[in-house]
């Protein structure tokens, strides 16, 4: 029994460990989409933050420095997106896709270029130490739950903190209200005297910076090894875009949504061991193809999109002006 | 700053655009050259290798041309197809998924009816691809027309659902799975029966595939379709303003459904061609053509001749990097993506100078 309990605990523990990058990506994208911009460059933004944050963090042997660099470099990518789409009125879909192509390619370029100079995590003991799991006193002593939720590395808690802060910001502050107004009806927001370009720049940059932290997390979680064939981000950026829809553009719900999407993602890896530990109850899990679990987040999101639009859901958090550039003189 | 503002340029901007784009490409290549030098690689000799796609001083130059065409043909066709829907302001970004669906359905026909003669089998494969992908496009268009579902996000999801579907067929060893090789214990996609391979015209050692010829003919047909037919005109009107179109008596929904079916089915056809030309399928066979196609279509401002030129340029970039990587192992094919990204950023900036001009605000006369 203890053995089966530990399998379950490990399963839920892994959900948290592996899905936190989704939370960073999703919260970042929510901040951007609430301003009315659809940034399809999550994958690339995360890749750039990951590779630069990791390398500098290793060299400086400090997780804090790594996080700063990841945030700043990704925020600069966000600045590029803002410059192109807000100032220069370029198409958001094309710009976002280009950022993804460019970011992932830059990741490989830097990795291949460094070759044997690629820093190993072992060379940065203090950074590794800062990233190691820490147990929250008292809470982590709760059997099962304590291990699952309260004995993680610091970046897990930071992610949840950012999500909650963003929720408070969007829903209770004046600036948050103004931001949502821009996403819903930029013309009206403009006539209220809100500085639309400035607001868009700031939120796109902050949102991108948050994504960069998620990228760094993925790199550290994968042991920091560069593989010539697989990018660290590995599609998490795209899942984040889907997750934004799943959680209805709500950062607080993103914490729950991340856990749900992470559940399927982790099930892909653990379905075998779960099926063999609980042959009676979960034996059927072994028969479901792993690819189905991978596709499930996208299938669910697709269904939500369709059902939401069929019901003409008034409560939908989707900003009305999403994806449309605001050009004052077309108003 | 306040007395400067943006004004949209009017009139013909074609020459200005071409000049701006050329400048943008040169600047990007310059940035790329700096990056290469940082890695200690001579940019001049690298660019020479890349831009000549391994044609010069190569006894097997025809192989390079064939390799180039394998990149160029799907890209051209997908970009053309996407341009159809983009002209309508319908953001079909499901090129990856539609391409794979077409390829897989063509493969299903190839494996099950492999005994048919080539002249019957290949059209049948193409038909399967056209119908299956077209239906996906039709479904998305229906949702858009009926419920105003966001098509960008829907097609994005479809890409990944299809991708994992293909991976499922490619990684599941089972009796019913006719996609895989029988003689291998590991799951590997099987080679098509011989009759399903795309035939071609032999010019010396060079094999000019019929799919290449057909794609070029199709380019002309689409050009004529958009420019000189009623249906093509309807697409343009719907794209400009669906309200105007409705007042003019155009059935907007019908145009949307028809055009999306065409767009998706052409992408599916490109998938079938690609599968037949390489006589197999794989989950990575799209070579990101669904994404690159969006970029190409947009770069060319949805003009068909523009798409033709841009497809050639991007294909040279991509295949050239592949060809050059034999002599420069430190630079893999991702360098093409990097350069492509920089070029596009530069072009987006130069786009601005083409569409807008900054003028000084005149003093308000009424004051």
Interface residues (C-beta under 8 A of the other chain):
Chain A: X38 X40 X80 X84 X88 X89 X90 X91 X93 X94 X95 X97 X98 X99 X100 X101 X102 X103 X104 X105 X106 X108 X109 X112 X113 X115 X228 X235 X238 X241 X242 X245 X289 X291 X292 X294 X295 X298 X299 X301 X302 X305 X306 X309 X310 X312 X318 X322 X323 X327 X329
Chain B: X5 X6 X7 X8 X35 X38 X39 X91 X93 X143 X147 X148 X149 X150 X152 X153 X154 X156 X157 X158 X160 X161 X163 X164 X165 X167 X168 X171 X172 X288 X291 X292 X294 X295 X298 X330 X331 X332 X334 X335 X336 X337 X338 X340 X341 X342 X344 X345 X348 X349 X351 X352 X355 X356
